[in-house]
Amino acid sequence: MVNRKQRHCPWAGTFSFTLIVAAMVFGAATAHRAYSQPEHLWGQAQPSPAHEGDQATDSRWAEIQERGWIRVGLDPSLGSAYLYTDLERETYAGFEWDILKAIAQTLQIQVNPVVIAWSEQLAALQADEVDLILGAREPLGLDPEQFLATQPYYLSPQRLVVRDPTPKDSVPLAREEPPIEELSQLFGRKVGIVVNSTGAALLEAYNERRGNAIRLFATSNPERLFVQLQAGQLDAVLIDQPVAAMNLRQSGSRLRLAGPPLSPIPLVGVVSSQHPSLKQALDQAISTLSEDGTLQQILEKWQLWEPTVMSPASTEG
């Protein structure tokens, strides 16, 4: 599995957002405030006024319909938590691949995958080498003069992962501390985070306000965090839910999720600002998949569906 955030995603730009979420998480008396989001993150992203006049002349969606396939920039090195190469079946796999296939099926077109490193995908989109890029991409930081973000197809929260205190094959120790169930129990504990991640920003902001109450262990290798957590060298890990779910699926895992989902971040597809017609078609497809339950079925398959987090394409409170 590849550490997508450390390699690719400039999380420093999300610190102001995370500080707000951190204050909500640690200051609220009720859990629902920890994962509530501003309304604009749930609705359909709109093209900037500078490009509204291009609607009449933009023909990209019509071109795609005529040829019957869409060029999509993908990076299989994102890892099995997101999208990866299934060598046995000679195809791709992962929840983002399933969502992409469902979008294409809804639009009655085929997917033509173009493998491009995550860090080079925006440039490839500008050069018209692909029509769409999709994979662990957030709308924050996108230049609206150059790029348009689709509706979110998934809201990726942070999850607290801890060891199961009562494994089935042993008797709980008499002196064992109460199991961790919420963030307030992390005081004085050693918690693993990924460098430059949302989880890191959240806990670092908390420590700045509370005098380093939590002992943080940061690394760019998420796999190392889970090995140390299994071995008892860490008390907890705060990490993206897709990464957490992947590790919980491992055979023999003694790990479990604790507490509610925190700080959901929308993941979106991205198209050129010159192609608002394509964005509109993609938005409609994502809305359809949300309304007919397909998105929920895909996320449930990968153990990512969270009923406490609103459906990605929903605008209801």
Phi, psi and omega in degrees: 000139182259140177283092187294323185289317183290324182282322195238321197262122180282085187287347182300331180290347182261007188294321181297320176297318184291326178298321178296315181296321181299318179296324178292318185295313188269346182256345185277149178270341181244149188290331188296335179291338182290337181235013175286150184232153173302143187301327186292342179285342185264334184277181182287128176291138185255146175294150180291155182304331182296339185247001182297329181286349180279352185303320186289330185260347181288125183240012187299314181297321178296322178296317180295317178300319182293318181278337174089007178208157182238135178277120184240122176283121182231154174231095181297346180286357175302333175104169187293350176285339185235288181210133184211168178273124176265094185295325182296319181263358179056050178207192175254164180209173182117162185293327179289326176293319178297320179294318179299317178297321180294322177298313181298319179296320178297323181275356179060046175226171178257157176264126173251094184288136176238113184283118180221134177305140184309316184291345182253001187290321180297320178295321178295324177294318178297324181279002180062034175276340177220161177267332187211144168241142183209131178147102176053040183250132179255153179285336181298132177092351178286136177284113183294344176284342183242332189226149174239131178266139175284175168303150175297139173259350178200144173251114188263105180271167169275142178231140175273123180247131181226170175279147173288120184285347183230072178299147186295336186266013180210164178267133179303139179288144183297326183268004184297135182289158179303143181296145178287126180234349182205165184296330181297341180275004180274356180305125178077358181269162177261118186239132180272139178222157175268135181304135175063024180263169176298319178298320178297315180298320181297311183286328177294320178295321178296316181295327178296327181275335187244013175072046177054051181290336181249134178275114185261136173240113185253140177211160175268001183246099181300326181300323179297322180300316183287327175296316181290326177294316178300323184278356180085010179277344173235153177269334181195165174226136175247119192204166177304141181301318179303321179290319178298313182298321179299317182287329177290337179281349182295140180299134177081008181294135175256020186260156178210161175277147178228137176077178183279165173294142185238144170049061180296134179246128180288138171252136188223162165272161182227135175233169177292147177295345178279355186234059179297334179295325178290318176302316181298318179295318180294318178300318180295321179295316180296320177299317179299315181295327177288316184290325183270003176088000182294318179300316179299318180298319179295314181293324175296320179304321182262013178058043182241354182287128179236107181297339179280345178257130185300152176302135187309320185267005185278147174243009180278150180279000000 
